[in-house]
Amino acid sequence: MNVRGYAALSAKSDLVPYTFERRELAADDVALEIKYAGICHSDIHQAREEWGPANFPMVPGHEIAGVVTAIGSSVTKFAVGDLIGVGVYIDSCGKCDSCLRGLGNYCVEGMTGTYNGFERDGITPTYGGYSNGFVVKEDYAVSIPAHLDLSGVAPLLCAGITLYSPLRNWKAGTGKKVGVIGLGGLGHMGVKFAHAMGADVTVFSHTPSKESDAKAMGADHFIATKNVEWNKDIRSSFDLILNTVAAEIDLDPYLQSLKLDGTLVMIGLSGKPYPIQASTLLGARRSLAGSMIGGVPELQEMLNFCGEHNIVSDVEVIKADYINQAYERTIASDVKYRFVIDAATF
């Protein structure tokens, strides 16, 4: 399959138009025409080689929404014309305990990322969703509810599952108090999901002007964290707090805000380690945990949940030639709340 896309040719270069070939359709493969591809902040980190050595040319993108155009001879999960999504990984070992539990994202041998790597043969490079076509094993793709806005669905394949998974794992719901640190591309999905699950939702943000957006998305409370004593009246209040920001923040006030057996889940990736006050953890048997995307079964569960509750990401749709400007605006937090590329413009 000959496809058109955008690629970073080196770590220091802007993304440029790039033509390349996808692999031939295998028996268990599905081919799709990409309709929309989300821009994730991790795309920027990898395209600029900020997370260690990377593979170039790199076609980023792991928030992919499209339509099935062809299926392999053994495919049973999809038919031509189906709406289909592809997320952060496209393969795993399939035999370790994590994979057997449907958690290929935690594959012991390492998941195969959608881009910036190689297929499990160690030879074939992986190219992501900043393109107009894709080929993927059927077991690593999901069905998209037909009534949802496809442009708003694309970020669900990363930003959505990244928040849905910890909310489900730590049993957010009616009677639970949930806090979300940051109202950005990740955080706004946490607010929508936690609200739909029935939790009492609080947004913590250093940007007071985001209060109206937070409450429109379902937040019950908004706390501006610029005040030094912002947590004075909420200590020992929360069952679960999700940290969606990549900034280096003081975690102790948030840990203090957890009640007995409460958990602070790390989702955003900071560039440096966090100092932790052990006494704050010990004082109320609090936990500090982490969560990374979700397995394919949970990804499908999330999309079904979105279909039931009419949840999509808030997006700004752009043309492909705006990608480099969108990168700069993403870094500056100048987007509400996720950029999505119209793949027809590649």
N, C-alpha and C positions, 0 to 999 in steps of 0.2 A: 504494500500500500504506500503510494507516494503521498506525503502530507506536507502541508505548509505550517510553519510555526514561528516562534521567536526563541532565540537562544543567546546565552552569554557565552562568548567565545573565549573569554578569560575572566579572571576574578576582578580585574580593574576596568572592564569594558561595559558599556551599555548593552542591553539586549537588542538584537538586530533580527531582521527577517532571516529565516533559515528553512531550507527544504531538505527533507530526509525521508528515509524509508522505514516503515514498520515491518515487523516480521510477517511471514506468510501465516495464514490462518491454520492453526492446528486443530485437531479433532475436538478439543475441549475449549477452544478459544471463541471469543465473541468480538466482532469488529463493531465499532460505533463511530458515528459522526458526532463530534463534540459540538455542543451548542454553546455552552458557557464554561469558563474556567476561572475559579476564584484565585485571587492573589493572597497568599498567606505570608505572614512576616518571616516564616522559616524559609520561604523561597528566596527572600532577600539575603538572609544570613548565608544560605548555601551558594547562591549565585555570586556572592562577594567573598566567598571562601572564609567566612568568619567563624565557622565551626570546624576548622581543620581542613586538610587537603581535600580537594574536590575534583570531579571529572569534567573536563571540557572537551568539546562544546557541551553545554548544559541547557536542556530544555526543561525549565521548572514546571511546577503545577501538579498538585495532588488534590484538587477540589474540582472534580470533573463531572459534568452532567451532559448527557447526550441521548442519542437515539440509535438503537441497534440497526446496523445495515447488513450484517451477514453473521451466520453462526457456523461453527464447526460441526462435523458429522455426528458427534456424540453429545452435543449440547441439548439439555432438556430444560434448563432454568429460564431461558429467554427465547423470544421469537423476534423476527425482523419487525421493526416498528415499535418495539417496547422502549419505554423511557428507562434509562440506565445510569447508574452512578458508579464512579471509581474514586477511592479515597487514597490514604497515605501509603498503603502497601499493596503489592500485587502478587505476592507469593510468600510462602514460608515452608519450613521443612515438612509439615503435615504429620509428623509422627511423635514429636515431643509432648510432654504433658500439657503444656500451654496450648499447642495447636489442637490437640485432641479435645480440649475443653472449649474450643471455639475462640481462643485468645491468641491467634497468630501474631498479633501485634507484640506479644511478649515471647515470641518464639525463642527457644533456648539457643538455637543456632543463629538467630538473627533474622528478622523479617527482611524481605526484599522491598526496598523503597520504590515508590512509583518513578522516581528519577534520581539522578546523581549516584548511580551505582551500576551494577551488572545483574543480569538474570542469574538464576541459580547455576547455570552452566559456567559462570565466571568469565564469560567471553562477550556475550551480547549486552551492549550498553542499554540502560533504561532511560527513556526520554519521557518527560511528563506531559501535562495537559495543556500547555501553551501551544496548541496546535489544533488542526481541524479534524484529526482522525486518531483513533487509538485501537489497540488490540490487547485483550486481557483474558486470562483464564476465567471461565464463567463463575468459578467458586469464589473469586475475589471481587465480584461486582454485585451490585444491589439494585433492586427495583425501586423506581421513584413513583409515588402516588401521582396520578395524572392531573389532578386538579390544582396542584401546587405550582406557583410561579417558578419556572425552571431556573431563571437567573438567581432567585433567592435560595434555591435548593443547593446550588453548587457549593457555597461555603459550609453547608451542613456536613459535607463529606470529610471535613477536618475540624473546623471550629465547632460545628454542632456536636459531633461525637465526642470531642475532647471535653465538653462540659456535661453532656448527657451521661457518659459512663460513670464518672465519680458520683453524680447525683443519684444514680441508680444503685451503685455499689454501697454507698453510705446511707441508703434508704431515706432520701429526702421525700417529704410528703406532708400530709395533713398532720398538724401538731408539732412539726419540726421548724426550728428557726434556722434559716440558711443565710449566710452572708456571702456576697460576691465582691472581691477586691478588684476594682477596675471595671469601667464600662467601655470596653473597646470591642474589637472584632470577636474575641472570645467571651468577654464578660457579658455582653448583651445577650448572647445565646444562653448563658447560665441563668440570667434573670427570667427569660421567657420560659425555659424549661422548668425551673424551680417553681415559678408561679403556676404553670399548668399542672404540676404535680400536687399542688395544694399547700405548699410550704409558705411560711411567713418569710418574706424576702427583704433583705437589707442590702443596699449597694454602698460600698465604701469607695470614695473617690476623692482625689485631690483637686478635682475640677467642679466647683459648685454649680456651674452653668449646666451640668449634665443631669441635674435633679429632675427636670421636667421630662426628659427622655426616659430616664430610669423608671419613673412612675407610670409613664405611658406604656412601657413594656411589661409592667406588672409588679414592679417593686413596691413594697408596702412602706419602706422607710429609706431614707437617704442620709448618709453621714459624710460630711466634708471633713477630710482628714488633715487639713492644714492647721487646725487648732491643735496645739500641743497636747491638750487633755481631752482629745476627742473621744477616747474610750472610757472616760471616767464613770459614766452612768450605765454602761452596758457590759461591765465585767461579769463573767460567769453566766452569759446569756445564750450563747449560740450552740446548737448541736453540730453544725458543720459550717466551715468557711472555706471558700475556694479562692485561691490566689491566682488570678489570671494575668498578672502583670509581669513584665520582664525586668522592671526596674529593681534596683537594690534597695529594698525597704526594710525597716525594722519590723521583724515578725513578732516581737514580744507583745506589743499591745493587742495584736490579733489573737495570739495564744491566750492572753489574759481574758479575752472576751469569750472564750469557750467555756461551757459548763462542764460538769463532771463527765468524763469519757467523751468529750467533744473532740473533733478532728479538724485540723487545718490541712487541706490538700494543696500541694504545690502543682501548678499546671504551667504557668509561665516560666521560661528559662532565663535565669539571671546569668550574667557573665562571670559572677564571682560567688564563692560560697557564702552562706548566711551564718552569722553568729547566732547561737541558740542559748537561751537561758534554761538550763536543765531544771532549775527550781520551779519555773513556771509550768513545765510539763509534769513534774512530780506532784505539784500542789493539788491537782484535780484529775490525775490520771489521764491527762490530755495526750493526744497523739498528733504527730506530724507525719504526713504521708505524701505520696506522689501518685500521679495517674497520667497515662499516655494514651491518647486516642481510645480505640476500642476494637474488639474483634469484628469480623464480618457479620456474624449473627446479631450482635448488638447494634451494628450499623444499620442493618435492616429493621431491627426493632425500633430504633430511633426514627427512621424515616416513616414507619407506620404510625408512630406516635405523632410526628409532625403532621401527617395526613389527617389524623383524627382531630387534632387541635389547631389546624391551619397555621402552623408555625413555619416561618422561613426567616432567613437572615435579612437584615436591612442592608441594602447594597446600592452602590453606584456603578452602573454599567458603563464600561469604557470600550473604545476601539483599541486594537492591538498596538497602534502607533503611539498610544498614550502610556504604555507600560512603564517606561522609565520615569515619567513624571509621577505616575501612581506610586512607584517605589518610594520616591522622595516624600510624597504626601503621607504614605503609610508610616514612614519613620517619624514624621512630624505629628502623627496622630490626627491628621487632617482628613478624615474620612468618616462618614456615618453609614455603615460601620465596617463595610468590607467592599473592596473593589472586585468587580467581576468582569472578565473580558468576554466580549461578544466574539465567539470563535469564527463567525462568518467574515470577520474583518482580517483574518490571518492571510 
